[in-house]
Amino acid sequence: MKNGLTYTKNGDYLIPDLTLKQPEQPIGKYGRMRREYLKEHRPILYNSLTLSGKLYPHLLEIDRTANERLERMMPELMKSAGVTESLKASDPMRWVGLMNDLKAQAEETILAELIYN
């Protein structure tokens, strides 16, 4: 045992017994998107975060921040586009279309600023 690590002998080699400790909280949509981006486009950062044990907390933070930003942006975008409850009652299909457009617009900003950065 060196530096608190235990080893398993495999032939002539000693292999360290490594375990990954992370909370049981699932990673959301934006965290998974960030992980895929790091894996494909920033492999050195991805490996560094993985080996230091900081990847999972990083992904949780990205997911939490992205969801908070989306929740803050949507009411502002709805107000500027004139999307109201009365529109929802009078023309539900138009309301759904506008909401989808606004969510796509908000997500585009979030992806550019948090996920693909």
Sequence and secondary structure as in RCSB ss.txt:
>XXXX:A:sequence
MKNGLTYTKNGDYLIPDLTLKQPEQPIGKYGRMRREYLKEHRPILYNSLTLSGKLYPHLLEIDRTANERLERMMP
ELMKSAGVTESLKASDPMRWVGLMNDLKAQAEETILAELIYN
>XXXX:A:secstr
 BTTB EEEETTEEEE       S    HHHHHHHHHHHHH HHHHHHHHHHT HHHHHHHHHHHHHHHHHHHHH
HHHHHHT  HHHHHH HHHHHHHHHHHHHHHHHHHIIIII  
